[in-house]
Amino acid sequence: MAGHWRTKTRFVILYFPQVHRPHVGNVSDEYIPENNPMNNRQPHFVIAIVIFLSSVAAVAGTCNTIEASDEENFVALFDGKSLAGWEGNLKIFRVEDHAIVAGSNDKRVANNEFLCTKKEFGDFELRLKAKLTGQGKNAGIQFRSKRIPNHHEVIGYQCDMGISGAKHVIWGALYDESRRRTFLAEGDQKKLTAALKTDDWNDFIIRCEGRRIQIWLNGYQTVDYKEAEDIARTGVIALQIHGGKPAVASYKDILIKELPAKK
């Protein structure tokens, strides 16, 4: 999983004859050849060197990488073949190649559309992959959200996807959809650009614990936000395709782990 560190440790025993003195450091600068006149003894020392072989899935060069978390107790919100457990406009949302897909590369999207879970969630960690292609530069992942009655919109927090204006990257930004209608927090533009995989699958992690909301994009932490207002802390998860220019938003590998409720 993107952003998690996994380390394997192996022990290698190396035997060096004619060492002037044992040193727990750089072995190469302490090794003295056998024929060196400085040697007046012939002991053999065993030097144990611990070699760490690490497989790092985080983005190189970023300082805010995700903390490792328990991978157990995650459940799939999407079975890869049907929209069971979800509700929304089935003329817009469909399943293709084990992903939930919405929109079109050659037709405008009439208005914002959302595919919502039938179940509500409070404190949780959500993991998924998302991709956005086409002329339209906006989509997103809603959470702690609710449908507006008799309307295509929802209200609640959104992990945004796309470009605002000419080139402002809003992937991984926290937006308040249909409520305060503003960005609450977003990542550093330079680091976002380095982390983002344009027209490709991007890994998201969204973690909600009480008033605290954290978001990671491909291992880079874009948001660490604490809500100051009295805002609902439960609601549905929803996948968005934004109204406007032709675009296709795709989502897959959607997993969630519910967490103990925090104040």
Secondary structure, DSSP 8 states (H G I E B T S, - for coil): -TT-EEEEEEEEEEEEESBSS--SS-GGGTB--TT-TT-----EEEEEEEEEEEEE-S-TT-S-B------TT-EES--SS--TTEES-TTTEEEETTEEEEEESSS-B-S-EEEEEEEEESSEEEEEEEEEEES--EEEEEEEEEE-TTSS-EEEEEEEEEEETTTEE-TT-EEEETTT-SEEE---HHHHHHH--TTS-EEEEEEEETTEEEEEETTEEEEEEE--S-----EEEEEEE-SBS-EEEEEEEEEEEE-----
